[in-house]
Structure formats: structure tokens, C-alpha cells
Amino acid sequence: MKLGAFSISLSVKDIKASKEFYETFGFTVFAGDPANNYLIMKNEDSLIGLFQGMFENNILTFNPGWNTNAEQLDTFDDVRTIQEELKSKGIELQKEVDTTTTGPGSITVFDPDGNAILIDQHV
């Protein structure tokens, strides 16, 4: 199963303070805008999303079809294919993608400890 780029999406209280904190670890702003309450920060192939007031808990995020530079991959597993494979393995999905569609879509699942996993395809 090819899940694409991985990042952790953090629910932060103060985006400016979080940005400054992660900059001390060598992260730089890759995308987003603090005026819109989100930033994507990058250090080599590591990605951290900072989101203020958008969701309650942290989320593990995978982006099928993208590499860590948000560039489209030539080959990848479509989110619908990933959904069907997970379901065939008995994984219960919290949110499913419409299998009659193509292109962007997302699914959400919780791991055994209640951590949210978002598989979010943008292409």
C-alpha cells in the first residue's frame, strides 16, 4: 500500500509560538499562512502541519499521490484502492470516500489507541 507523503498535523494553541518553537529544530515554512490559522513546516523530508482552532486532536496524515515536496507522483495507490484494501482487512473507517468518484478524496480511521489517521488525496 503506497500512502504517499507523511506528516503529523498538530492542533496548536498559538501558531506563532509553535512556528518559532519548530524553527529552533530547523523547520522552515513550506506552505500555509498564519492568517488562515495553518502552516506546513518542513525539515528535509519531515513535515509538520500546525493548525490553530481547526480540530481538537493531533492527526497522522498521509497524502497519496504526493511526495514530501507536494509534487505529484507518477504512480500511487488511489485513496479508493486504499479504502477497499483496509476494509478487506477488517479495518473500520470513520469516514469513507465515495467510490463512484475520481480524483481528490479522503478517508479517516482511528488506530487502537484512538489516534486519528487521515488519508487525504489531493490529486
Buried (B, 14 or more C-beta within 10 A) or exposed (E): EEBBBEBEBBBBEEBEEBBEEBEEEEBEBBEBEBEEBBBBBBBEEBBBBBBBEBEEEBBBBBBBBBEBEBEEBEEBBBBBBBBEEBBEEEBEBEEBBEEEEEEEBBBBBEEEEEEBBBBBBBB
